[in-house]
Amino acid sequence: MTETNLALLKGTVDLLVLAALDAGEPLHGYAIAQWIGRVTGGALLLEEGTLYPALHRMRRQGLISAEWGVSENNRRARFYRLTAAGRERRSQGASDWARYASAVSAALQGGGAGE
């Protein structure tokens, strides 16, 4: 991932994780990273050093809950689930992101300075 993509990702990791968990059943960290990579066509790939600190932070904030289980590879893994607060944050974050993306797009397509 390029440095430019990483800078953009830092502001969106939580929203991406919340979207992954809102898509269905509880997921372990690796499955969350796979989901994000898959739905973005490989454009956004989360590495462990980015994903797991975000999961821990979001758990402390009450946006997600976690419980231990067994993965599809028969390994012990922590599975994360969206909480009501997380679902609300995802909804608000999606609205905020849409406005932000629209504004940036308008600026990039718009005219020069002073218009």
TILO-961392 format. One record per residue: x, y, z of N, C-alpha, C in turn; residue number from 1; residue in three letters. Coordinates in Angstrom, 1 decimal, padded with zeros to 4 digits. Layout:
BEGIN
nu/nv/nw/cau/cav/caw/cu/cv/cw/marke/kegu
X/Y/Z/X/Y/Z/X/Y/Z/NUM/ALA
...
% end
This chain:
BEGIN
nu/nv/nw/cau/cav/caw/cu/cv/cw/marke/kegu
000.8/-001.2/000.0/000.0/000.0/000.0/000.9/001.2/000.0/1/MET
000.5/002.2/-000.8/001.4/003.4/-000.9/001.1/004.3/000.4/2/THR
002.1/005.2/000.6/002.0/006.1/001.7/000.7/006.9/001.6/3/GLU
000.3/007.4/000.4/-000.9/008.2/000.2/-002.1/007.4/000.7/4/THR
-002.2/006.1/000.2/-003.4/005.3/000.6/-003.4/005.1/002.1/5/ASN
-002.3/004.9/002.8/-002.2/004.7/004.2/-002.8/005.9/004.9/6/LEU
-002.4/007.1/004.5/-002.9/008.3/005.1/-004.4/008.5/005.0/7/ALA
-004.9/008.1/003.9/-006.4/008.1/003.7/-007.0/007.1/004.6/8/LEU
-006.4/005.9/004.7/-007.0/004.8/005.5/-007.1/005.1/007.0/9/LEU
-006.1/005.9/007.5/-006.1/006.2/008.9/-007.4/006.8/009.4/10/LYS
-008.0/007.6/008.5/-009.3/008.3/008.9/-010.5/007.5/008.6/11/GLY
-010.3/006.3/008.1/-011.5/005.5/007.7/-011.5/004.1/008.2/12/THR
-010.5/003.7/009.0/-010.4/002.3/009.4/-011.6/001.9/010.3/13/VAL
-012.0/002.8/011.2/-013.1/002.4/012.1/-014.4/002.3/011.2/14/ASP
-014.6/003.1/010.3/-015.8/003.0/009.5/-015.8/001.8/008.7/15/LEU
-014.7/001.4/008.1/-014.6/000.2/007.3/-014.8/-001.1/008.2/16/LEU
-014.3/-001.1/009.4/-014.5/-002.2/010.3/-016.0/-002.3/010.7/17/VAL
-016.6/-001.2/011.0/-018.0/-001.2/011.4/-018.9/-001.7/010.2/18/LEU
-018.5/-001.3/009.0/-019.2/-001.8/007.8/-019.1/-003.3/007.6/19/ALA
-017.9/-003.8/007.9/-017.6/-005.2/007.8/-018.5/-006.0/008.8/20/ALA
-018.6/-005.5/010.0/-019.4/-006.2/011.0/-020.9/-006.0/010.8/21/LEU
-021.3/-005.0/010.1/-022.7/-004.7/009.9/-023.2/-005.6/008.7/22/ASP
-022.3/-006.3/008.0/-022.6/-007.0/006.8/-023.1/-008.4/007.2/23/ALA
-023.1/-008.8/008.4/-023.6/-010.2/008.8/-023.1/-010.7/010.1/24/GLY
-022.7/-011.9/010.2/-022.4/-012.6/011.4/-021.1/-012.0/012.0/25/GLU
-020.8/-012.3/013.3/-019.5/-011.9/013.9/-018.3/-012.4/013.1/26/PRO
-017.3/-011.6/013.1/-016.1/-012.0/012.3/-014.8/-011.8/013.2/27/LEU
-013.8/-012.7/012.9/-012.5/-012.5/013.6/-011.7/-011.5/012.8/28/HIS
-010.6/-011.0/013.3/-009.9/-010.0/012.7/-009.4/-010.2/011.3/29/GLY
-008.9/-011.4/011.0/-008.5/-011.8/009.7/-009.6/-011.7/008.7/30/TYR
-010.8/-012.2/009.1/-012.0/-012.2/008.2/-012.4/-010.8/007.9/31/ALA
-012.3/-009.9/008.9/-012.6/-008.5/008.7/-011.7/-007.9/007.6/32/ILE
-010.4/-008.1/007.8/-009.4/-007.6/006.8/-009.7/-008.2/005.4/33/ALA
-010.1/-009.5/005.3/-010.4/-010.1/004.0/-011.7/-009.5/003.4/34/GLN
-012.7/-009.2/004.2/-013.9/-008.6/003.8/-013.6/-007.2/003.2/35/TRP
-012.9/-006.4/003.9/-012.5/-005.1/003.4/-011.7/-005.2/002.1/36/ILE
-010.8/-006.0/002.0/-010.0/-006.2/000.8/-010.9/-006.6/-000.4/37/GLY
-011.8/-007.6/-000.1/-012.7/-008.1/-001.1/-013.7/-007.0/-001.7/38/ARG
-014.4/-006.3/-000.7/-015.4/-005.3/-001.2/-014.8/-004.1/-001.8/39/VAL
-013.5/-003.9/-001.6/-012.8/-002.7/-002.2/-012.0/-003.1/-003.4/40/THR
-012.2/-004.4/-003.8/-011.4/-004.9/-005.0/-009.9/-004.9/-004.8/41/GLY
-009.5/-005.0/-003.5/-008.1/-005.0/-003.2/-007.5/-003.7/-003.1/42/GLY
-008.3/-002.6/-003.2/-007.7/-001.2/-003.2/-007.3/-000.9/-001.7/43/ALA
-008.0/-001.4/-000.7/-007.7/-001.1/000.7/-007.4/-002.5/001.4/44/LEU
-006.2/-002.6/001.8/-005.8/-003.8/002.5/-005.3/-003.4/003.9/45/LEU
-005.9/-003.9/005.0/-005.5/-003.6/006.3/-004.5/-004.6/006.8/46/LEU
-003.4/-004.1/007.4/-002.4/-004.9/008.0/-002.7/-005.1/009.5/47/GLU
-002.1/-006.1/010.1/-002.4/-006.4/011.5/-002.1/-005.1/012.4/48/GLU
-001.0/-004.4/012.1/-000.6/-003.3/012.9/-001.6/-002.1/012.8/49/GLY
-002.5/-002.1/011.8/-003.5/-001.1/011.7/-004.8/-001.7/012.3/50/THR
-005.2/-002.9/011.9/-006.5/-003.5/012.3/-006.6/-003.7/013.8/51/LEU
-005.7/-004.4/014.4/-005.9/-004.9/015.7/-005.9/-003.7/016.8/52/TYR
-005.1/-002.7/016.6/-005.2/-001.6/017.5/-006.6/-000.9/017.4/53/PRO
-007.1/-000.8/016.1/-008.4/-000.2/015.9/-009.5/-001.1/016.6/54/ALA
-009.4/-002.4/016.4/-010.4/-003.3/017.1/-010.4/-003.1/018.6/55/LEU
-009.2/-003.0/019.2/-009.1/-002.9/020.6/-009.7/-001.5/021.1/56/HIS
-009.4/-000.5/020.3/-009.9/000.9/020.6/-011.4/000.9/020.5/57/ARG
-012.0/000.3/019.4/-013.4/000.3/019.2/-014.1/-000.5/020.3/58/MET
-013.5/-001.5/020.8/-014.1/-002.3/021.8/-014.1/-001.5/023.1/59/ARG
-013.1/-000.8/023.4/-013.1/000.0/024.6/-014.1/001.1/024.5/60/ARG
-014.4/001.6/023.3/-015.4/002.7/023.1/-016.8/002.1/023.1/61/GLN
-017.0/000.8/023.2/-018.3/000.2/023.2/-019.0/000.1/021.8/62/GLY
-018.2/000.3/020.7/-018.7/000.2/019.4/-018.8/-001.3/018.9/63/LEU
-018.0/-002.1/019.5/-018.0/-003.5/019.1/-017.9/-004.3/020.4/64/ILE
-018.3/-005.6/020.3/-018.1/-006.5/021.5/-017.3/-007.7/020.9/65/SER
-016.7/-008.5/021.8/-015.9/-009.6/021.3/-016.1/-010.8/022.2/66/ALA
-016.0/-011.9/021.7/-015.9/-013.2/022.4/-015.1/-014.2/021.7/67/GLU
-014.5/-015.1/022.5/-013.6/-016.1/022.0/-014.4/-017.2/021.3/68/TRP
-013.9/-017.7/020.2/-014.5/-018.8/019.5/-013.5/-019.6/018.7/69/GLY
-013.9/-020.4/017.8/-013.0/-021.2/017.0/-013.2/-020.8/015.5/70/VAL
-012.1/-020.5/014.9/-012.2/-020.1/013.5/-012.4/-021.3/012.5/71/SER
-012.6/-021.0/011.3/-012.8/-022.0/010.3/-011.6/-022.9/010.1/72/GLU
-010.4/-022.4/010.6/-009.2/-023.2/010.6/-009.0/-024.0/011.9/73/ASN
-010.0/-024.0/012.7/-010.0/-024.7/014.0/-009.0/-024.1/014.9/74/ASN
-008.9/-022.8/014.9/-008.0/-022.1/015.8/-008.8/-021.2/016.7/75/ARG
-008.3/-020.9/017.9/-009.0/-020.0/018.8/-008.8/-018.6/018.2/76/ARG
-009.9/-017.9/018.2/-009.9/-016.5/017.6/-011.0/-015.7/018.4/77/ALA
-010.7/-014.4/018.4/-011.7/-013.5/019.0/-012.6/-013.0/017.9/78/ARG
-013.9/-013.2/018.1/-014.9/-012.8/017.1/-015.6/-011.5/017.6/79/PHE
-015.7/-010.6/016.6/-016.2/-009.2/016.9/-017.6/-009.1/016.4/80/TYR
-018.4/-008.4/017.1/-019.8/-008.1/016.8/-020.1/-006.6/017.0/81/ARG
-020.9/-006.1/016.1/-021.4/-004.7/016.2/-022.3/-004.5/017.3/82/LEU
-022.2/-003.4/018.1/-023.1/-003.1/019.2/-024.1/-002.1/018.6/83/THR
-025.1/-001.7/019.4/-026.1/-000.7/019.0/-025.4/000.6/018.8/84/ALA
-024.4/000.9/019.7/-023.7/002.2/019.5/-022.8/002.1/018.2/85/ALA
-022.3/001.0/017.9/-021.5/000.8/016.7/-022.3/001.0/015.5/86/GLY
-023.5/000.4/015.5/-024.4/000.5/014.3/-024.8/002.0/014.1/87/ARG
-025.0/002.7/015.2/-025.3/004.2/015.1/-024.1/004.9/014.5/88/GLU
-022.9/004.6/015.1/-021.7/005.3/014.6/-021.5/005.0/013.1/89/ARG
-021.7/003.8/012.7/-021.6/003.4/011.3/-022.5/004.2/010.4/90/ARG
-023.7/004.3/010.8/-024.7/005.1/010.0/-024.3/006.5/009.9/91/SER
-024.0/007.1/011.0/-023.5/008.5/011.0/-022.2/008.7/010.2/92/GLN
-021.3/007.8/010.4/-020.0/007.8/009.7/-020.2/007.7/008.2/93/GLY
-021.2/006.9/007.7/-021.4/006.7/006.3/-022.0/008.0/005.7/94/ALA
-022.9/008.7/006.5/-023.4/010.0/006.0/-022.3/011.0/005.9/95/SER
-021.5/011.1/007.0/-020.4/012.0/007.0/-019.4/011.8/005.9/96/ASP
-019.1/010.5/005.6/-018.2/010.1/004.6/-018.7/010.5/003.2/97/TRP
-020.0/010.3/003.0/-020.6/010.6/001.7/-020.5/012.1/001.4/98/ALA
-020.8/012.9/002.5/-020.7/014.4/002.3/-019.3/014.8/002.0/99/ARG
-018.3/014.2/002.8/-016.9/014.5/002.6/-016.4/014.2/001.2/100/TYR
-016.8/012.9/000.7/-016.4/012.5/-000.6/-017.0/013.4/-001.7/101/ALA
-018.2/013.8/-001.5/-018.9/014.7/-002.5/-018.2/016.0/-002.5/102/SER
-017.8/016.5/-001.3/-017.1/017.8/-001.3/-015.8/017.8/-001.9/103/ALA
-015.0/016.7/-001.7/-013.7/016.6/-002.3/-013.8/016.4/-003.8/104/VAL
-014.8/015.6/-004.2/-015.0/015.4/-005.6/-015.3/016.7/-006.3/105/SER
-016.2/017.5/-005.7/-016.6/018.8/-006.3/-015.4/019.7/-006.4/106/ALA
-014.5/019.7/-005.3/-013.4/020.6/-005.4/-012.4/020.1/-006.5/107/ALA
-012.2/018.8/-006.6/-011.3/018.3/-007.7/-011.8/018.6/-009.1/108/LEU
-013.1/018.6/-009.2/-013.7/018.8/-010.6/-014.0/020.3/-010.8/109/GLN
-014.0/021.0/-009.7/-014.3/022.4/-009.8/-013.3/023.3/-010.5/110/GLY
-013.4/024.5/-010.4/-012.5/025.4/-011.0/-011.3/025.7/-010.1/111/GLY
-010.5/026.7/-010.6/-009.3/027.1/-009.9/-009.6/028.0/-008.7/112/GLY
-008.6/028.5/-008.1/-008.8/029.4/-007.0/-009.5/030.6/-007.4/113/ALA
-010.3/031.2/-006.4/-011.0/032.4/-006.6/-012.3/032.3/-007.3/114/GLY
-012.8/031.1/-007.6/-014.1/030.9/-008.2/-015.2/031.0/-007.2/115/GLU
% end
